[in-house]
Amino acid sequence: MIIIELQISFQEKIRYWFWGNIVRQLFLKIIAQHSEELLSKLHSSYRGTLAPYAVEPIIAKNRMVITVHPNRRYTVRIKILDPSLLSQIIKALEDTPDRTYIIESIAIKIHEVTIEGIHPEKIEPPNHKIRFILISPTTFKPAGSPWLDPIPSRKHIVASLTRLWNTFIQQKYEKTHIESIANKIKITGINLRTAPPIPIGKNRKIIGTTGYILMDIQKLDKEERKLLALAQITNIGKNRTYGLGTIRITTENTQTNTQTQ
């Protein structure tokens, strides 16, 4: 797995509602210019399954509508989960610094690209008492249900993470594990709110939840705590490629700062 960090700037002042889709389009445009075959792998071959990447948009604390200013740099991240795609995507990014891309009439210049490799088995498990922060709107599609559910229940969170682990790391968790792991997590506090609908395509909007959940996870073993930590790399829930489900985990007594720019 890798996390690609892009330092970008804009030519003019722009106020935009949730930058996730813009970042997604920027990434896909870079890939398309390099290889249509690779672009197809990111789309067609994964329909009906989990997308092999996730996006972390421009985020400011408690705000989804963000105004960007010219000549100021902003950080966005793309998270690549499928090991078989890593070398191709890294090559596609080689020539991006100092190039400008037009996305929905918005000129975006890439200044710097940083790539960090992450070995899932070496993920540092969080401490026993944590703040599980939903930085961007998060929603879930429970198995067998035709409806989305914006409530970040323990079961929804664990189900999303076990599916991601089984798909991109190794087949390890069965359905019976979901209930077992979820029941070991004790909720000690909640501060959640429903975000306004996020546009994710033509005539399509999605509702998600932001805020944080205080968790006591001392009953989880080391591997189960690693599973929870995976959320920071992969995003969780539905529409991860649009920047939904971006997660941060801090210790409960740590001053939280979700502003990345």
PyMOL commands that set and color helices and strands:
alter all, ss='L'
color gray80, all
select helices_A, chain A and resi 20-34+36-46+83-92+120-122+154-168+175-184+222-229+231-234+240-242
alter helices_A, ss='H'
color red, helices_A
select strands_A, chain A and resi 2-10+14-17+53-56+65-68+74-80+100-103+106-117+129-138+186-194+198-201+204-206+209-216+247-251
alter strands_A, ss='S'
color yellow, strands_A
deselect
rebuild
show_as cartoon
